[in-house]
């Protein structure tokens, strides 16, 4: 047998640990894993001596902006950043125009992602170079559409616990559970599918009230006012409600981008009682504190807000004890002009700029670097970045493992090479707003990214001809 690709002499992540092995890929699948020197001939061979070979990264929380705001970032350009950062599969969360609350909208977005949509081709959109899953939108506006959407291949659902933000109705249609009655109905509908629902868990009444008071105090020109408008209680209250509602309905819950240790403790207790709960956090909540908002303003603005340094430190306890299931980037591209938006009088107003910043290309190197500093094993980090996402969302063992028969997705990293993070080197269309990690020292380099046997990135250079190579991944339905 002639292999398509052989990766030899690397320390390969196999069944939870690293072993010196050779890996062979044929027809997009892992075909053989052997001791060094025993693979048959391959069309191409990559020598990974002295490096680690890990399953392709799975980013559980990504917002690309196609369609509706392609000027912020397209699937084609944004997934080059994914490939550069060792992400071989991403989970797209709905905020688009419109969000995918029914099968037709979902199919349209998949077509754009694959580079098959005619309107996308007018913009020379060639599609994703890595594989992808989609979350479906679930909200109080179209509850009857929730259950049928599961048959279209979504990996989970997403809802927001508030009305659409002012002026953004089109981006949030069918995506919001604006009150308790709507949320309960949404959970009932999702339960019928056997899938999980993720909620952006911030208490909208508290946020609205805090912003109103801060404006009345004339503090909208202070960067730190953003953090004060979304203190920990905003998340704690919303997550408490999600856990209670999920338990009462019997619907699996995903808590996304958890930023507070108190909310982590609530999730830990719920898990201990047997409730089906998955917990995600993000690199920025584990690495950055509110001083970054004071320094960088809107460029460090995200929802939930960054926390105090002592709270950041406590989050790591829940990474280490297994409460955190996986880590997503919450990659959120915007324009510089949006981040620097002024009020109608030309004055600064921290509440006017959008929340979020890019991070899909930094998720893996940031977490490997910080994990090593904090005594978290590389094996544990790989579980959080690759293995657990696949298992929790029922795409394992197609994804998340280097095993014969699985998709041939892998990443080669070099722990002996330090890299300096510079926004100008990013492939992201939104690199202009990448401020917070500038000049950070990364304790590893991402040297090679392989998606179903195709090398889509090597030595920092993405193969732009791989656009459109990405495929839609459907979960195994257990319901």
C-alpha positions as CSV (number, residue, x, y, z in Angstrom):
1,X,0.0,0.0,0.0
2,X,1.3,3.5,-0.9
3,X,0.4,6.0,1.8
4,X,-0.6,9.6,0.9
5,X,1.3,11.1,3.8
6,X,3.6,9.8,6.5
7,X,4.6,11.7,9.6
8,X,7.6,10.0,11.1
9,X,9.8,10.1,14.2
10,X,7.4,12.3,16.3
11,X,6.1,12.0,19.8
12,X,2.5,11.1,18.9
13,X,-0.5,11.5,21.2
14,X,-2.0,8.1,21.4
15,X,-4.7,7.0,23.8
16,X,-4.0,9.7,26.3
17,X,-0.2,9.7,26.2
18,X,2.8,10.3,24.0
19,X,4.8,7.6,22.2
20,X,7.6,7.8,19.6
21,X,5.7,6.6,16.5
22,X,5.1,6.9,12.8
23,X,1.7,7.8,11.5
24,X,0.4,7.0,8.0
25,X,-2.6,8.6,6.3
26,X,-4.4,7.2,3.2
27,X,-7.6,8.6,1.5
28,X,-8.1,11.2,4.3
29,X,-8.0,8.7,7.2
30,X,-5.4,7.5,9.6
31,X,-4.4,4.1,8.1
32,X,-1.4,2.9,10.1
33,X,0.3,3.9,13.4
34,X,3.6,2.0,13.9
35,X,6.9,1.9,15.7
36,X,9.4,4.2,13.9
37,X,10.6,2.8,10.6
38,X,7.8,0.4,9.8
39,X,5.5,2.4,7.6
40,X,5.3,1.5,3.9
41,X,6.3,4.0,1.2
42,X,4.4,7.4,1.2
43,X,3.8,10.0,-1.5
44,X,5.1,12.5,1.0
45,X,6.9,12.1,4.3
46,X,7.3,14.7,7.0
47,X,10.0,14.2,9.6
48,X,8.7,15.3,13.1
49,X,11.9,14.4,15.0
50,X,12.0,16.2,18.3
51,X,8.4,17.4,17.9
52,X,5.0,16.5,19.3
53,X,2.2,15.2,17.0
54,X,-1.3,15.8,18.4
55,X,-4.8,15.4,17.2
56,X,-6.2,18.3,15.2
57,X,-7.5,21.1,17.4
58,X,-11.2,21.6,17.7
59,X,-12.3,25.1,18.5
60,X,-15.7,25.0,20.2
61,X,-16.6,28.7,19.9
62,X,-16.1,30.7,16.7
63,X,-18.0,33.6,15.2
64,X,-17.2,34.2,11.5
65,X,-19.4,36.9,10.0
66,X,-20.5,35.4,6.6
67,X,-23.1,36.3,5.5
68,X,-24.0,39.8,6.6
69,X,-20.7,41.2,7.7
70,X,-18.1,39.7,5.4
71,X,-16.1,42.9,5.7
72,X,-15.2,41.8,9.3
73,X,-14.1,38.3,8.3
74,X,-15.1,35.6,5.7
75,X,-14.9,31.9,6.1
76,X,-12.1,31.8,3.6
77,X,-9.8,34.2,5.3
78,X,-10.8,33.4,8.9
79,X,-10.1,29.7,8.5
80,X,-6.6,30.4,7.3
81,X,-6.1,31.8,10.8
82,X,-7.6,28.6,12.1
83,X,-5.1,26.5,10.1
84,X,-2.2,28.7,11.2
85,X,-3.1,28.0,14.9
86,X,-3.5,24.2,14.6
87,X,-7.3,24.2,14.5
88,X,-8.6,21.6,12.0
89,X,-12.3,21.7,13.0
90,X,-14.3,24.7,14.3
91,X,-17.8,25.1,15.7
92,X,-19.5,28.1,14.2
93,X,-21.9,29.8,16.6
94,X,-24.8,31.8,15.1
95,X,-24.5,35.4,14.8
96,X,-24.9,36.2,11.1
97,X,-27.6,37.8,9.0
98,X,-29.7,35.8,9.4
99,X,-28.6,33.3,12.1
100,X,-29.4,29.7,11.3
101,X,-32.7,29.1,13.0
102,X,-34.1,26.9,10.2
103,X,-32.7,24.4,7.7
104,X,-32.6,26.7,4.7
105,X,-30.5,29.3,6.5
106,X,-28.2,26.6,7.7
107,X,-27.8,25.1,4.3
108,X,-27.0,28.6,2.8
109,X,-24.3,29.2,5.4
110,X,-22.8,25.7,4.8
111,X,-22.7,26.5,1.1
112,X,-20.9,29.7,1.8
113,X,-18.5,27.9,4.1
114,X,-17.8,25.4,1.3
115,X,-17.4,28.1,-1.3
116,X,-20.4,26.9,-3.3
117,X,-22.7,29.8,-2.8
118,X,-23.1,32.0,-5.9
119,X,-23.2,35.3,-3.9
120,X,-20.1,34.2,-2.1
121,X,-18.4,33.5,-5.5
122,X,-19.2,37.1,-6.5
123,X,-16.9,38.1,-3.7
124,X,-14.4,35.4,-4.7
125,X,-15.2,33.5,-1.5
126,X,-13.6,30.1,-1.9
127,X,-14.6,28.6,1.4
128,X,-13.1,27.1,4.5
129,X,-9.7,25.3,4.4
130,X,-10.5,23.3,7.6
131,X,-13.5,21.2,8.7
132,X,-16.5,22.7,10.5
133,X,-19.6,22.0,12.5
134,X,-22.5,24.4,13.1
135,X,-24.5,25.3,16.1
136,X,-28.2,26.0,15.4
137,X,-30.0,29.1,16.7
138,X,-32.7,28.5,19.2
139,X,-35.0,31.2,20.5
140,X,-38.5,32.2,21.5
141,X,-39.4,33.7,18.2
142,X,-39.5,30.4,16.3
143,X,-39.9,27.5,18.8
144,X,-41.6,25.3,16.2
145,X,-38.4,25.4,14.1
146,X,-36.1,24.2,16.9
147,X,-36.7,20.4,16.7
148,X,-36.6,20.0,12.9
149,X,-33.2,21.8,12.8
150,X,-31.6,18.9,14.6
151,X,-32.1,16.7,11.5
152,X,-29.9,19.1,9.4
153,X,-26.7,18.0,11.1
154,X,-26.1,20.7,13.7
155,X,-23.8,19.8,16.6
156,X,-25.7,21.7,19.3
157,X,-28.0,24.8,19.8
158,X,-27.2,28.3,21.0
159,X,-29.4,30.9,22.6
160,X,-29.0,34.4,24.2
161,X,-30.8,35.3,27.4
162,X,-32.0,38.8,26.2
163,X,-33.7,40.6,23.4
164,X,-31.8,41.5,20.3
165,X,-29.4,44.4,21.0
166,X,-30.6,47.7,19.7
167,X,-30.2,47.9,15.9
168,X,-29.1,44.3,15.6
169,X,-32.5,42.5,15.2
170,X,-31.4,40.8,11.9
171,X,-28.4,39.2,13.6
172,X,-30.4,37.8,16.4
173,X,-33.7,36.6,14.8
174,X,-34.6,33.3,16.3
175,X,-31.6,33.4,18.6
176,X,-32.9,35.0,21.8
177,X,-34.8,33.7,24.8
178,X,-35.8,37.1,26.1
179,X,-37.7,35.9,29.2
180,X,-38.1,32.9,31.4
181,X,-41.1,31.5,29.6
182,X,-39.4,31.6,26.2
183,X,-36.2,30.0,27.7
184,X,-38.2,27.1,29.3
185,X,-40.0,26.5,26.0
186,X,-36.7,26.5,24.1
187,X,-35.2,24.0,26.5
188,X,-38.3,21.8,26.1
189,X,-37.9,21.8,22.3
190,X,-34.1,21.1,22.5
191,X,-34.7,18.2,24.9
192,X,-36.7,16.4,22.2
193,X,-33.6,16.3,20.0
194,X,-31.1,14.9,22.5
195,X,-28.7,17.7,21.7
196,X,-27.1,20.2,24.0
197,X,-28.0,23.9,24.2
198,X,-25.4,26.6,24.9
199,X,-26.5,29.9,26.4
200,X,-24.7,33.2,26.5
201,X,-25.2,33.4,30.3
202,X,-25.4,37.1,31.4
203,X,-28.4,38.5,33.2
204,X,-29.7,41.2,30.9
205,X,-31.7,43.1,33.5
206,X,-28.6,43.6,35.6
207,X,-26.4,44.6,32.7
208,X,-29.0,47.1,31.4
209,X,-29.4,48.6,34.9
210,X,-25.6,48.9,35.6
211,X,-25.0,50.5,32.2
212,X,-27.8,53.0,32.8
213,X,-26.4,54.0,36.2
214,X,-22.8,54.3,34.8
215,X,-24.0,56.5,32.0
216,X,-25.9,58.7,34.5
217,X,-22.6,59.1,36.4
218,X,-21.0,60.2,33.2
219,X,-18.5,57.3,33.3
220,X,-19.0,56.0,29.7
221,X,-15.6,57.5,28.8
222,X,-13.8,55.2,31.3
223,X,-12.6,51.9,30.0
224,X,-13.1,50.1,33.3
225,X,-16.8,51.0,33.2
226,X,-17.3,48.1,30.9
227,X,-16.1,45.6,33.6
228,X,-18.2,47.4,36.2
229,X,-21.3,47.1,34.0
230,X,-20.8,43.3,34.0
231,X,-19.6,42.2,37.4
232,X,-19.4,38.5,38.3
233,X,-23.0,38.5,39.7
234,X,-24.2,39.0,36.1
235,X,-22.8,35.7,35.0
236,X,-23.4,33.9,38.3
237,X,-27.1,34.7,38.3
238,X,-27.6,33.7,34.6
239,X,-25.7,30.4,35.0
240,X,-27.6,29.6,38.1
241,X,-30.9,30.0,36.2
242,X,-29.6,27.9,33.2
243,X,-28.6,25.1,35.6
244,X,-32.0,25.1,37.4
245,X,-34.0,25.3,34.2
246,X,-31.9,22.6,32.5
247,X,-32.3,20.3,35.5
248,X,-36.1,20.8,35.6
249,X,-36.6,20.2,31.9
250,X,-33.9,17.4,31.7
251,X,-32.1,19.1,28.8
252,X,-28.2,19.0,28.5
253,X,-26.6,22.4,29.1
254,X,-23.4,23.9,27.8
255,X,-22.1,26.8,29.8
256,X,-20.0,28.9,27.3
257,X,-17.1,31.2,28.0
258,X,-17.4,30.9,31.8
259,X,-15.4,33.7,33.4
260,X,-16.1,33.5,37.2
261,X,-14.9,30.9,39.7
262,X,-18.3,31.1,41.5
263,X,-20.1,30.0,38.3
264,X,-17.5,27.2,37.9
265,X,-18.4,26.1,41.4
266,X,-22.1,26.0,40.6
267,X,-21.3,23.9,37.5
268,X,-19.0,21.6,39.5
269,X,-21.8,20.9,42.0
270,X,-24.4,20.2,39.2
271,X,-22.0,17.8,37.6
272,X,-21.4,16.0,40.9
273,X,-25.2,15.6,41.2
274,X,-25.3,13.9,37.8
275,X,-26.7,16.8,35.7
276,X,-25.5,16.7,32.1
277,X,-23.5,20.0,32.0
278,X,-20.5,20.9,29.8
279,X,-18.3,23.8,30.7
280,X,-16.2,25.9,28.4
281,X,-13.8,28.7,29.2
282,X,-11.5,30.7,26.9
283,X,-7.8,31.6,26.9
284,X,-8.5,35.3,27.7
285,X,-10.4,34.5,30.9
286,X,-7.4,32.3,32.0
287,X,-4.7,34.8,30.9
288,X,-6.0,38.4,31.0
289,X,-7.5,40.5,33.8
290,X,-9.4,43.8,33.9
291,X,-6.1,45.8,33.8
292,X,-6.1,44.9,30.1
293,X,-9.4,46.7,29.6
294,X,-8.0,49.7,31.4
295,X,-4.9,49.6,29.1
296,X,-6.5,48.6,25.7
297,X,-10.1,49.8,26.1
298,X,-12.4,48.4,23.5
299,X,-9.7,46.2,22.1
300,X,-9.9,44.1,25.3
301,X,-13.6,44.4,25.6
302,X,-15.5,41.1,25.7
303,X,-18.6,39.6,27.1
304,X,-18.5,38.4,29.8
305,X,-16.0,41.1,30.9
306,X,-12.4,40.3,32.0
307,X,-12.1,39.8,35.8
308,X,-9.8,40.8,38.6
309,X,-6.4,39.1,38.8
310,X,-7.3,37.0,41.8
311,X,-10.4,35.7,40.1
312,X,-8.4,34.7,37.0
313,X,-6.0,32.7,39.3
314,X,-8.9,30.8,40.8
315,X,-10.3,29.7,37.4
316,X,-7.3,27.5,37.0
317,X,-8.4,25.3,39.9
318,X,-11.4,24.3,37.8
319,X,-9.2,23.6,34.8
320,X,-7.1,21.3,36.9
321,X,-9.9,19.4,38.7
322,X,-11.8,18.6,35.4
323,X,-14.8,21.0,35.8
324,X,-13.7,22.6,32.5
325,X,-14.4,20.3,29.7
326,X,-13.0,22.3,26.8
327,X,-11.5,25.6,25.8
328,X,-12.9,27.7,22.9
329,X,-11.4,30.9,21.5
330,X,-14.7,32.8,21.1
331,X,-13.0,34.2,18.0
332,X,-14.9,37.5,17.3
333,X,-13.6,39.6,14.4
334,X,-14.5,43.3,14.1
335,X,-13.2,46.4,12.2
336,X,-10.9,49.0,13.8
337,X,-13.6,51.6,13.0
338,X,-16.1,49.6,15.1
339,X,-13.8,49.3,18.0
340,X,-13.1,53.0,18.0
341,X,-16.7,54.1,17.6
342,X,-17.5,57.5,19.1
343,X,-20.8,58.9,20.2
344,X,-22.8,61.4,18.1
345,X,-20.8,64.3,19.6
346,X,-17.5,62.7,18.8
347,X,-16.8,61.6,22.4
348,X,-15.5,58.2,23.6
349,X,-18.1,55.8,24.9
350,X,-16.9,52.3,25.9
351,X,-20.5,51.0,25.7
352,X,-20.8,51.7,22.0
353,X,-18.0,49.5,20.7
354,X,-18.7,45.8,20.1
355,X,-17.4,43.1,22.4
356,X,-15.0,40.4,21.4
357,X,-11.6,40.0,19.6
358,X,-9.9,37.4,17.5
359,X,-8.1,34.4,18.9
360,X,-8.6,31.2,16.8
361,X,-4.9,31.2,15.8
362,X,-3.6,31.7,19.3
363,X,-5.8,29.3,21.3
364,X,-3.4,26.3,21.1
365,X,0.0,28.0,21.6
366,X,-1.4,30.2,24.4
367,X,-2.8,27.2,26.3
368,X,0.2,25.0,25.8
369,X,2.5,27.8,27.0
370,X,0.5,28.7,30.1
371,X,-0.3,25.1,30.9
372,X,3.4,24.3,31.0
373,X,4.0,27.3,33.3
374,X,1.3,26.2,35.7
375,X,2.1,22.5,35.8
376,X,-0.8,21.4,33.7
377,X,0.4,18.5,31.6
378,X,0.5,18.7,27.8
379,X,-1.8,15.6,27.8
380,X,-4.4,17.5,29.8
381,X,-4.2,20.5,27.5
382,X,-4.7,18.3,24.4
383,X,-7.8,16.8,26.0
384,X,-9.2,20.3,26.5
385,X,-8.3,21.4,23.0
386,X,-9.0,18.3,20.9
387,X,-10.3,15.2,22.6
388,X,-13.0,16.4,24.9
389,X,-14.7,18.7,22.3
390,X,-15.0,15.7,20.0
391,X,-16.4,13.4,22.7
392,X,-18.8,16.0,24.2
393,X,-20.4,16.8,20.9
394,X,-20.5,13.3,19.4
395,X,-18.0,13.7,16.6
396,X,-15.5,11.2,18.3
397,X,-13.8,9.1,17.0
398,X,-14.1,10.7,13.6
399,X,-12.4,13.7,15.2
400,X,-10.2,14.3,18.2
401,X,-8.0,11.2,18.1
402,X,-5.1,9.8,16.2
403,X,-6.5,6.3,15.6
404,X,-6.8,4.0,12.5
405,X,-10.0,4.9,10.7
406,X,-10.3,8.4,12.2
407,X,-10.1,11.5,10.0
408,X,-6.4,12.2,9.2
409,X,-6.3,15.5,11.2
410,X,-3.1,16.3,13.1
411,X,-0.9,19.1,14.2
412,X,2.9,19.2,14.7
413,X,4.1,21.5,17.4
414,X,7.7,22.2,18.6
415,X,8.1,22.8,22.3
416,X,11.7,23.8,21.8
417,X,10.9,26.9,19.7
418,X,9.8,30.2,21.2
419,X,7.6,32.5,19.1
420,X,6.8,36.1,19.6
421,X,3.2,37.0,19.0
422,X,2.7,39.8,16.5
423,X,-0.7,40.8,15.1
424,X,0.9,41.6,11.7
425,X,1.8,37.9,11.3
426,X,-1.8,36.8,11.7
427,X,-3.9,35.5,8.9
428,X,-7.1,36.9,10.5
429,X,-9.0,39.5,8.6
430,X,-9.4,41.3,11.9
431,X,-5.7,41.4,12.8
432,X,-6.0,45.2,13.1
433,X,-7.8,44.7,16.4
434,X,-5.4,42.1,17.8
435,X,-3.8,44.2,20.6
436,X,-3.9,42.3,23.8
437,X,-1.3,39.5,23.1
438,X,1.1,41.7,21.2
439,X,4.8,40.8,21.9
440,X,3.8,37.8,24.2
441,X,6.3,35.0,24.2
442,X,4.7,31.7,23.1
443,X,6.4,28.6,24.4
444,X,5.8,26.6,21.2
445,X,5.5,26.9,17.5
446,X,2.7,25.4,15.4
447,X,4.7,23.9,12.6
448,X,2.2,21.9,10.5
449,X,-1.5,21.5,10.3
450,X,-3.0,18.5,8.4
451,X,-6.8,18.2,7.6
452,X,-7.9,14.8,6.4
453,X,-4.4,14.1,5.1
454,X,-3.9,17.4,3.3
455,X,-1.2,19.7,4.6
456,X,-3.0,23.1,4.9
457,X,-0.3,24.9,6.8
458,X,3.5,24.3,7.1
459,X,6.1,26.5,8.8
460,X,3.7,29.3,9.3
461,X,2.5,29.5,5.7
462,X,-1.1,28.5,4.8
463,X,-1.7,26.8,1.5
464,X,-4.3,29.2,0.1
465,X,-5.2,26.7,-2.6
466,X,-6.7,24.6,0.2
467,X,-9.7,27.0,0.5
468,X,-12.8,24.9,0.0
469,X,-11.1,21.8,1.3
470,X,-13.1,21.9,4.5
471,X,-16.1,19.6,5.0
472,X,-19.3,19.8,7.1
473,X,-19.1,17.4,10.0
474,X,-22.3,15.9,11.4
475,X,-22.5,14.5,14.9
476,X,-23.6,11.0,15.7
477,X,-27.2,11.3,17.0
478,X,-27.9,9.1,20.0
479,X,-31.5,10.2,20.3
